[in-house]
């Protein structure tokens, strides 16, 4: 027995110099403890813990009905954020419950990592062999769809939490069968990125369409294009999605009666887009006791519908339940003329955003057209353009419409207007009131602007918007001001501003004057500019070449 105790003692002291010795008398010694660490998050409510974890992956809170490409976020890698959020589920059971709640709410299947991690992963995904060193890369988004489909089909508790499913364009076009199997187990799905064939009744998407109608009753957005006239007409009878909120129709050959009956079958519909419907006219807005009425819409977008006129809109907005709901209206190449816009604004007291695109051939008959006015409008897109005119013309016909708009704004017809978009570079000068007389009284001149107006202008639709801030006149600045956002330019003052700025080189700033020109701001530290008289020009090729070469 003593021999065994001797052997055990030798094995313990075999590496006696390297053995860990605790000095219990040392003041900084940390006693080993078997007690678990204190969890400071145990007292947090589950809702607060979920809110904190959601900031690790911000896109899980994105509840819009836009596709993966339209809902991209700048300044981060969404796959890495989702990876970090999934790692939080390994902390504890409370973290697992909170993480799954937000991780499966909005599922994004991004094609690549938007960081340096993608470089290493792309090399590892290649299928290499001994004879082929440059193998074909693996389709990572397709594998993610298959793995997600297998997960939700095996775990029903996770499947009922999925409300948004977004994936790249090529993935949803090639994985139609996997997508149909996936949506068949998602009863609470509100939005999913779908292939283009399902909008036109393509035969390859028949199974997917049937699964959506039978297993996903809570869809909020739908779209129908040319070729899906039969499926669209059957919606009034089957009524698959009673919570549908957004509907887009493009190039459909449907009768006005069929359109109204289908729209009336969606009680929660509040956003509608009608594009290039040749058979639609003002009869859809007429209310008859024997037919259904056009439903109230909050956001209405009409494009390439020349048979819809201002008279039809007046009939539609004459109903109290429609004019009190409509807040956003877009008229893109419709039968509503810009000179008839006052009729629509007069019957829509709660309209906040209005957009009109129209091409005019003749100038506006100004004396016969009442001014446009709206007390509730905040954003106004007034994009009127003219076809290419001869260079000998004084001004295009569209300029008369912008003069008509500026006179209405200066008359105080838009007290709530904040943003204005126009296809005219002369509008900033038109919105400034005329200057007051030099010896007139010191009262502030009357102006229709009550707050600064953000004016966005450009000459042609292909250019970028150019911002000019129009400020209302005050007691100090009696005319108001127009401040344009132009780039700042620094350059040598002695060689480019002229000799009157002094012999020494200086940095000057070029800023916009608000009227399409530039203003050179002199330096405040140096002397005042002198006249050019008596100034001797000095040419120093050696100095100038030396400065140019650095």
VEXZAPA-747418 format. One record per residue (C-alpha): residue in three letters; x, y, z. Coordinates in steps of 0.02 Angstrom, whole numbers, plus 32768, in hexadecimal, padded with zeros to 4 digits. Last residue first. Layout:
N
ALAXYZ
...
//
This chain:
550
UNK81208DB874C9
UNK81368DBD740B
UNK80B88E4A73FE
UNK810E8EB17484
UNK81B58EA2742E
UNK81698ECB7387
UNK811B8F6973CD
UNK81B98F9E7424
UNK82288F81738C
UNK81AE8FD17314
UNK81A790707379
UNK813B90EC731E
UNK8119918E7378
UNK808A91FC7346
UNK809C92AB738A
UNK800492F373DF
UNK7FE993AC73BA
UNK7F319395739F
UNK7EF292E973CB
UNK7E8F9327745D
UNK7EB292E6750A
UNK7E5B92577561
UNK7E4C9275761C
UNK7EDE923B7686
UNK7EEC918A76CB
UNK7E91913F7760
UNK7DDE913B771E
UNK7E0390D87680
UNK7D9890F475E8
UNK7CFA908F75BF
UNK7CE5906E7505
UNK7C2D905A74D8
UNK7BED8FDF7457
UNK7B518FDE73EB
UNK7AB08F7773DF
UNK7A468FEE7446
UNK7A6C8FB674F7
UNK7B1390117503
UNK7B7A8F737500
UNK7C218F687556
UNK7CD48F767518
UNK7D528F8275A4
UNK7DFB8FD7759E
UNK7EA38F9A75D9
UNK7F2B901E75CB
UNK7FC990377565
UNK802790D57591
UNK802E91677518
UNK7F8591AE7542
UNK7ECF9195750F
UNK7ED8921A7486
UNK7F5091AB7424
UNK7EC8913873E3
UNK7E5A90B0742D
UNK7EB4902273D4
UNK7F6E903D73F0
UNK7F6E90997496
UNK7EDB903C74DF
UNK7F1C8F8A74D1
UNK7E8C8F0F74E0
UNK7E0F8EC9755A
UNK7D638E91751C
UNK7CCB8E6D7587
UNK7C418E097531
UNK7B958E58751F
UNK7B038E447596
UNK7A968ED87568
UNK7A5A8F5C75E2
UNK79C78FC475A7
UNK79A090587614
UNK791090C4764B
UNK78E89170760A
UNK78E191D376AB
UNK7978918276F9
UNK797991DC77A0
UNK78BC91E277C0
UNK78AD91337779
UNK788E90E976CE
UNK786A902E76BE
UNK78FE8FBA769D
UNK790D8F5875FA
UNK79898EC8760D
UNK79CD8E8A7566
UNK79F28DD37546
UNK7A248D8E749C
UNK79D68CE7746D
UNK7A3F8C7873FE
UNK7A308C777341
UNK79CE8BFE72D4
UNK79288C5A72EC
UNK79698CF77294
UNK798D8DA672D7
UNK79958D827390
UNK79448DCB742B
UNK79298D9D74E2
UNK78E48E2B754E
UNK78E58E13760A
UNK78778EA17647
UNK78A18EFC76E8
UNK78068F237750
UNK77708F97773D
UNK77818FB57683
UNK76F49014762D
UNK774B90BA7638
UNK771A91687674
UNK77A591E67684
UNK77E892057734
UNK77C392B6776B
UNK785193337766
UNK77F393B97704
UNK782F93DD7654
UNK78CA9443762E
UNK792A93BE75CA
UNK788E9372757A
UNK787492BA75A1
UNK78C1922F753C
UNK784B91BA74DE
UNK781D91187539
UNK789290837521
UNK78388FE874DD
UNK785990157427
UNK7915901B7442
UNK79178F697488
UNK78A38F2D73FA
UNK791C8F55736D
UNK79718EAA736D
UNK78CE8E507342
UNK789F8D99734F
UNK784F8DAE73FA
UNK784E8D5D74A7
UNK780A8DBC753E
UNK78248D8E75F4
UNK77DA8DE17691
UNK772D8E23765F
UNK76BB8E4276F4
UNK76808EF376C6
UNK76638EC7760E
UNK75EE8F4C75C2
UNK764D8FDE760F
UNK764D904E7574
UNK7706902C755D
UNK76DE8F737544
UNK76568F9674C2
UNK76C6900F7463
UNK77518F8E7462
UNK76DD8F07741B
UNK769F8F75738D
UNK77508FA77363
UNK777B8EEE7364
UNK76ED8ECB72EC
UNK77268F577277
UNK77D48F0A7275
UNK778D8E68722C
UNK77698EBB7185
UNK78248ECD7161
UNK78728F7A7164
UNK78A68FFC70E3
UNK78A18F857051
UNK79348F936FD6
UNK79858EF5701E
UNK78F38E906FDB
UNK78988E247056
UNK78B68D757098
UNK78178D3970E9
UNK77D98D937184
UNK77E58D62723A
UNK77798D6F72D5
UNK77B88D1C7375
UNK77578D697406
UNK77838CF27494
UNK77368D3F7530
UNK77598D0875E3
UNK77008D5A7678
UNK764D8D747639
UNK75D08D9A76C5
UNK75988E4C769E
UNK75888E2D75E4
UNK757B8EAD7558
UNK758F8EB3749B
UNK75678F59744B
UNK74CD8F6E73DD
UNK74EA8F597321
UNK749E8FD772A6
UNK7521906172AD
UNK75B58FE772A0
UNK758E8F8A71FE
UNK761F8F107219
UNK769A8EFC718A
UNK76858E757109
UNK76CD8DC870EB
UNK76D08D86719C
UNK771F8CE671DF
UNK76DD8CB07289
UNK771A8C6A732D
UNK76B58C9273CA
UNK76E18C67747C
UNK767F8C927518
UNK76A78C6F75CE
UNK76478CA77669
UNK75918CA2762F
UNK75178CBB76BF
UNK74A48D3E7671
UNK748E8CE275CA
UNK74008D37756A
UNK74558DDE7545
UNK74F78D86751B
UNK74A28D217491
UNK74528DB9743E
UNK74F28E1F744D
UNK754E8D9D73E5
UNK74EA8DC4734B
UNK75728E3172FA
UNK75ED8DA37314
UNK75808D3072AB
UNK75368C9172F3
UNK752D8C107268
UNK75C18BB272AF
UNK767B8BB9728F
UNK76AD8B9A7344
UNK762B8BD473C2
UNK76678BA97472
UNK75F88BC0750C
UNK76238BAC75C4
UNK75AD8BDB7655
UNK75038B94761F
UNK749F8B6176B9
UNK742C8BF676D9
UNK740A8C0B761E
UNK73D18B557610
UNK73578B4276A1
UNK730A8BED767E
UNK72D98BC375CA
UNK72F68C537551
UNK73A98C19753C
UNK73778B9274BF
UNK73078C067459
UNK738E8C8B7457
UNK740B8C077422
UNK73A08BD6738E
UNK73928C8B7356
UNK744F8CA07362
UNK74698C1C72DD
UNK74918B6272D4
UNK74978B2E721E
UNK75518B54720C
UNK75868ACB7288
UNK76438AC37272
UNK76678AC3732E
UNK75EF8AD473C0
UNK762F8AC87474
UNK75B28ACE7505
UNK75E78AD075BB
UNK755D8AD27640
UNK74D88A7C75D8
UNK741B8A7C75F7
UNK73C889F17592
UNK737E8A0E74E3
UNK72C589EE74F6
UNK7269894D74D2
UNK71DB894C7455
UNK711C8955745B
UNK711189F474C3
UNK71898A4E744F
UNK72298AAB747D
UNK72998AE573F0
UNK73538AD87411
UNK73728A4073A3
UNK73108A957317
UNK739A8B167303
UNK73FE8AA27291
UNK745B89FC7299
UNK746B899671F9
UNK751F89C671D1
UNK75688998727B
UNK761C89D77271
UNK764589DE732A
UNK75CD89DB73BD
UNK761D89E1746A
UNK75B589CD7508
UNK75DC89E675C0
UNK755589DA7649
UNK7508892D7633
UNK74C488EA76DA
UNK741588BC769A
UNK7453885F75FF
UNK73B98824759E
UNK739388D67563
UNK743088D574FA
UNK73F68839749E
UNK7349887F7479
UNK739289267440
UNK740988D573C5
UNK73858861737E
UNK730F88F3735E
UNK739989597309
UNK73BE88C87292
UNK746788747297
UNK74F8886B721C
UNK7587887B7298
UNK762388DE726D
UNK765788F77324
UNK75F888DF73C7
UNK764988F87471
UNK75EF88D37516
UNK7625890275C6
UNK75C388E07667
UNK7580882E7659
UNK753387F676FE
UNK74A4879576AC
UNK751A872B7646
UNK74C8869775ED
UNK742686E875B3
UNK73ED86557546
UNK736286B174EA
UNK73A7876174D3
UNK7454871874B6
UNK741886B6741F
UNK742C874C73AA
UNK74E3875D73D9
UNK750886A873B5
UNK74BB86B77307
UNK7511875C72DD
UNK75BD8719730E
UNK760D87297262
UNK763B87E17270
UNK766E880C7321
UNK762C87E673D0
UNK767E88167476
UNK765987EB752B
UNK7687883175D6
UNK7646880C7687
UNK7642874F7690
UNK75E3870D7728
UNK758B867876D8
UNK762D861A76B5
UNK7604856076A7
UNK757D85537620
UNK759C85EB75B2
UNK765885E575C4
UNK765F852975A8
UNK75F785397509
UNK766A85C074C4
UNK7704855874E8
UNK76BA84C27491
UNK768D852973F8
UNK7738857C73EB
UNK777E851A7357
UNK76DC853672FA
UNK76F385F472F7
UNK765B86507337
UNK76A286FF7314
UNK76CF873573C5
UNK770D868673F3
UNK778B868A7366
UNK77E9871D73B1
UNK782B86B57440
UNK77F086DE74F1
UNK783F873B7582
UNK77D38718761A
UNK776487867686
UNK76E6876A7711
UNK770786B37740
UNK76A3867B77D7
UNK767985CC7796
UNK772C859F7764
UNK772D84E27744
UNK76FB84E6768C
UNK776D857D7673
UNK7807850D767B
UNK77CE84837607
UNK77A085057583
UNK7848855C7597
UNK78A584B97582
UNK7845849874E0
UNK7863854A749F
UNK791D854774C4
UNK795E858D741D
UNK790086337413
UNK78FF865074CF
UNK79BB863874D4
UNK79DE86A4743D
UNK798087377489
UNK79CE872E7534
UNK796986FA75CF
UNK78EC87447647
UNK787586ED76C0
UNK780D87547737
UNK7791871477BB
UNK77EA867A7801
UNK77B6865578B5
UNK773E85C87889
UNK77CC85677838
UNK7838856B78D4
UNK77B88510793E
UNK7798849978AD
UNK7848845378B3
UNK787183D0782F
UNK7825842E779C
UNK786F84D277DA
UNK791F848A77E2
UNK7919842A773D
UNK78E184C576DF
UNK7969852D7731
UNK79ED84AE76FE
UNK79AE84A7764B
UNK79A68565763E
UNK7A5685747686
UNK7A9684F57607
UNK7A4B855B757A
UNK7A9985FB75BE
UNK7B4785A675C4
UNK7B4B85677510
UNK7BF1850B751B
UNK7C81854E74B5
UNK7CC284ED741F
UNK7D7084A87434
UNK7E1384FB7409
UNK7E9084717436
UNK7E4783F473BE
UNK7EA5834D73B2
UNK7EBD8333746D
UNK7E1083747496
UNK7DC4841974CB
UNK7D0F844274EF
UNK7D1A84FB7518
UNK7CC4853175B9
UNK7D6A85497616
UNK7DA585D0759F
UNK7D02863175AE
UNK7D0B8623766B
UNK7DB686767675
UNK7D86870B7609
UNK7CD887187656
UNK7D21873C7702
UNK7D6187E476C5
UNK7CB2882E76D6
UNK7C0B8830767B
UNK7BF48775768E
UNK7B9E872A75F7
UNK7AF486F675B1
UNK7A8787347640
UNK7A0086C07682
UNK799C873476F2
UNK792186F17772
UNK78B7877277CF
UNK786487297869
UNK78D2868E7874
UNK796586E278CB
UNK78F787547934
UNK789986D07999
UNK79268653798A
UNK799C86C979E5
UNK792786EA7A77
UNK790486317A94
UNK79BC86017A85
UNK79F486907AF4
UNK798086537B7C
UNK79C585A27B66
UNK7A7785DD7B7B
UNK7B0E861D7B1C
UNK7B0285B57A7D
UNK7A7886217A32
UNK7AF286B37A2B
UNK7B50865679A0
UNK7AB786687930
UNK7ABD87257945
UNK7B7387287912
UNK7B4E86C37876
UNK7ABB87347849
UNK7B2B87CC7857
UNK7BAF877577EE
UNK7B2E87507767
UNK7AF08803776D
UNK7B9A884F774E
UNK7B9989087777
UNK7BA389BB773A
UNK7B0E89C876C7
UNK7A6E896576DB
UNK7A18890C764B
UNK795A89137647
UNK79448928758B
UNK79B08893755C
UNK795D881F75D9
UNK78AF8850759F
UNK784188CF75F4
UNK77AB88B47666
UNK77F5890D76FD
UNK780A88BE77A9
UNK78C288E277C6
UNK78DF88B4787C
UNK7946881B784C
UNK79B5888E77E5
UNK7A0888D57881
UNK7A67883678B3
UNK7AC3885B7955
UNK7A4188E0797E
UNK79BD8857798A
UNK7A16880D7A22
UNK79EB88A47A8C
UNK793488A17A5A
UNK792787E87A7F
UNK797288047B2B
UNK78F3888D7B4C
UNK7862881C7B1B
UNK78A6878D7B84
UNK78AC87FA7C1E
UNK795B88137C64
UNK797C87C17D0D
UNK79E287327CC5
UNK7A4F87AA7C62
UNK7ACF87BF7CEF
UNK7AF687057CF0
UNK7B6786E77D86
UNK7BF686707D63
UNK7BE285BB7D9B
UNK7C2E85867E42
UNK7CC285107E37
UNK7D3C858D7E7F
UNK7DF8859D7E77
UNK7E3686247EED
UNK7E7C86BC7E97
UNK7F2086F97EE1
UNK7F3787B47EE3
UNK7F5887C57F9F
UNK7FD187307FA2
UNK7FB586C08038
UNK7F6086387FD2
UNK7FF986237F65
UNK7FBA85A87EE5
UNK803D85347E9A
UNK802D84F47DE8
UNK80AC846E7DC7
UNK813B84977D52
UNK81C6847F7DD3
UNK816F83E57E1A
UNK8164838C7D76
UNK816E82DD7DBC
UNK812283157E5F
UNK807682CE7E40
UNK80BB822F7DF3
UNK8132821A7E85
UNK80A5822A7F04
UNK803E81A77EA9
UNK80D2812E7EA7
UNK80F181457F62
UNK803A81267F89
UNK804380867F24
UNK80DF804C7F86
UNK808E8076802B
UNK800080008000
//
